[in-house]
């Protein structure tokens, strides 16, 4: 009676395929009640959850500026979040322009 050889079992997991989605960046300026409400910290949290790279910072005039780059759909979701911000924020205006990604960020930071 012939038996078939045992099948090999691999303990290594297959790496997820890199996205074929194009990478984009946005430079955003957010106006309204956006300082003193945790906007930067929540923006960083949202950006990290979307695997974006870049930064967010308060401006002397009371606005918040941000640069975010990564997969197009993730950048668009981040931009949608910017329109509302965290609880306590009141976004009056957002100006976000699409840019070419720089590719020199390794994470998402709060700048001071």
N, C-alpha and C positions, 0 to 999 in steps of 0.2 A: 504494500500500500504506500503510495507516494504521498508525501506531505509537502505542502508549499513552504518556502522559507518564511520565517517570521518577518512581518513588515517592520521597517525601521520607524521608530517614533522620535520625533524631534522635540527637544525641550526648548528650542529657541523659538521665540515668537517672531513672526514676520513684521518688519517695520512698516508702518503705514506709508502709503505712497505719498510722495510730495505732491502738493496741489499743483495742478496745471493752470490754476487761476492766475491771471496777471497780478503783479504787485503794483500798488499805487501808494501815493502819500497825499495827505492833506495838511495844509497850514490853516488853522482855525483861530478865529478871534471871537470870543464870546462876551457879550455885554449884558448888563442887568445886575441883579443882586446875586453875584457869583463869587464873592470873596467873603470869608468868615462863615461859610456854610458847608465846608468840607468838599468843595468842588474838586480841587486838585487831587485829593486822596481818593475820592470815588472815581474820578477820571482815570487815575492810574490803575485802580482795581479793575475797572471795566476793560481798559486797554489790555491789561495782562491776561484777563480771561479770554480775550479775543486773539491772543498771541501777537499783539501789535508791538512795534518798537517806536521809540520816540521820547517825547517829553511833554510836560505841562507846567505852566508857571503863571503866577500872578503878575499883573502889570501895575505900574504906579498909578494909572488912571482908573483903577477899579475893575478892569476887565481881566480875562484869563486868555492866555495864548497857548496853543498846543500844536505839536507836530506829531502826526501818527502815520506809520507806514506798515504795510503788510498786504495780505490778500485783499483784493478789491471788495469782496462781500463783507469782510470783517471791518475794513475801513468805513464802509457805508453804514454798518451797524453802529460803529463808534460815533460817527457824525450824527446819526439819529438820536443817540443818547445825549450828545452835546446840546441838542435842541431843548431838552427838558432839564438835564442836570440832576443832582441829588435832591432829596426832600429838603425843603428850606430855600432852595435856589429859585430865582425867578429870572429866566432867560428872556431878555427883551429882543435881542438880535444876535444872529450868528453869521459870520462871514467866513466861509470855508472854501478855499481854492485848491483844486487838485494840482498836485506837483509830481515830478518824477521822484521816485524813492532815492534816497542818498545811499542807503545800504551800510552806513557806518555806525548804526546803533545796535547794541546787543540786548537791550531790554527797554523798559519804559520807566522813566524817572520823573521825579518832581524837582524842578529847578528853582533855585532861590536867587 
